[in-house]
Amino acid sequence: MADMGEVATAEATTAEEITYAECVLCRKPTEYPETVRGATLCPVCEWQEAQRMACSG
């Protein structure tokens, strides 16, 4: 069985190695890895888009 310290280190290394996709509107990093398909938005642009959609009816 793996030591808890080894597991935590492996998870931290994996999280650091992820390359995040750029927002298609402002080019800031998103919360999504580059492997995600579709138009990725950063949290700010995602929120703004949701506001526009909610107000458009």
N, C-alpha and C positions, 0 to 999 in steps of 0.2 A: 504494500500500500504506500502511496506517495505521501511524503511529508507535506503538511499544510503550507510551509514556507516555499517549497518547490512549486506547488500548484499556484500560489499567489504570484510568484515570479513569472511563471509561464503565461498566466493571464495578462499580467502587466506588459510583458514583452510583446504579446500578440496585439494588444490594444495600441501600443506605440508604433507598431509596424504598419498599421492600416493607413492607407492614403485616402483622404477624404475628397469627394468630388467638389468642384467649384459650383457656386450658385450661378444659374444661367442668366440672372439679371445683374447682379453686382460683383460677381467673381470672388466673393468671400467663401471660405470653407464652409461646407454644410455638415450636417450630422450623419450623412450617408457616405458609405464607402464608394470608391470610383466604379465598383462593379455593379452598382444599382442602375437599372435602365430607366429611361425617362428623363424628364426635365426636373432636375434637383434644385431646390431652393434653400437658402439659408433660413434660419428661424425668423429673422426680421422680415424678409421678403415673403416667406410663407404666411406670416401673420397678416401682412399688408394685402396679399392676394386674397386671403380669407375675408378680410374686411370689404374688399371690392366686390367679391362674389355675394356677400350677405346683403350689401346695399343695392345690388343690381336687380334684385327681385327674384 
